Amino acid sequence: MSMWLVLTVQVIWPGLCLAMQHYPTTWGHYDICKSQVYTDEGLTWDYMACQPEATDMTKYLKVTLDPPNITCGDPPETYCALENPYMCNNECDAATEELAHPPELMFDFEGRNPTTFWQSSSWRKYPKPLVVNITLSWNKTIELTDDIVITFESGRPEQMVLEKSLDYGRTWQPYQFYATDCLDAFTMEPKTVQELSQFTLLDIICTEEYSRGYVWKYDKTVRFEIKDRFALFAGPRLHNMASLYGQLDTTKNLRDFFTITDLRIRLLRPATGATMVDESNLSRYFYAISDIKVHGRCKCNLHANSCVFEKEKLSCECEHNTTGPDCGRCKRNYQGRAWSAGSYLPIPKGTANICVPNNISPVIRQNVSSLGVANRNQDCNCNPFGSESDHCNGTGFCKCKAGATGVKCHECLPGYLWDNGCKSRVCDNELLRCQNGGVCVNNVRCQCPPAFSGLLCEKPRCESEAGGCDPDSGQTPLSHSAFLLLLTSACVLLLTRL
């Protein structure tokens, strides 16, 4: 029997391995907005959800500092090393190119020798706080796709806050707090991103992981961990992107969490390397940043596969009869139904939700000018559960609630289920499967076996118990990601022998 099994595996394995090699690339590209297909009516367009490829977004930003004169070099200044107060040979002079450290050096080509970096003036006004706000603005809504990484040339700050804006800098909210002592600095218990779950992903935490006093050159980065949060839905190796996209599609707050127009780095206290500040040598204390990485894509609401940078501004090249910087509205004469963002579901093509011409408008009404303004709110028989009102809106159509669609808001977008209105789908038997033997109940929750918990029964219950999981107890099952890793390793081993 074992020999038969080996022979069978050897026959099917190359094809299986090839499929696994291409599996991750199946999800999430959404790079084709439409294609021509033949139907019974002849050649027609097949529309799909689409979005631009992710790229280095620092190429398109504008950086501002507050206070504006915080950059070193005016007047010229000599700095000492934090770890050696007697080594004071680092000069900053804004009038000399070789000695200047302007803000743009946070985004230049890395790998030069010597390293280029922005540097602040020193803490010469101690004990007044040395506070610097570094604002990165895109004048465009973007979606983050990878970790934000800030590399310091100086020691990492002892206190720092990363903030985001969704309204072009008018209002701000924290992304994450950083401190050597979170309780003392921000009255918050310290946490790491590894302690988050699917239910607490949107929590704002304070971490002490990146705020040690002095660290060696290879360990001077501060991160905001995007991929670790993705992994809460997509698995440790991001192998199950279908689950992540399903959640992004149906949970607005989750998608907004990874969406920004601006970032602000608030540097509140520089590295001191000790418990006491050496007031006799304040030139040891300053901020210096050699690199900032922000990886993401233009937000185009799944209605464009490219984003252009013209006249110092990013804008989506909209498809699906949409327009606007984010493809956020229908073109003129294409408002036959209300605008809607594209949908990631069903995987892998998604749903385009195109704007349709006015000549197939779902509501036929009399001439508004002859009836008067009052009749703009005539009864459209909009579904009372799926629409904001049973009357027409100002353009004569039903205004649907989140997740609803159709002429009378009586249908649900992909990822939603009708239950006196459209409710977000949590699980199904195709893409959002309950794991570890869990059973999907009415597509709204996973009924988990006693040993597991989590939205999709993905977490062993013993993880939350004192002492964690005992590997000898047999209660730590082989997870989906571990299975894929094992399968991939075996695949590589077998292919090397074939």
Order of alpha helices (4+ residues) and beta strands (2+ residues): alpha-beta-beta-beta-beta-beta-beta-beta-beta-beta-beta-beta-alpha-beta-beta-alpha-alpha-alpha-beta-beta-beta-beta-beta-beta-beta-alpha-beta-beta-beta-beta-beta-beta-beta-beta-alpha
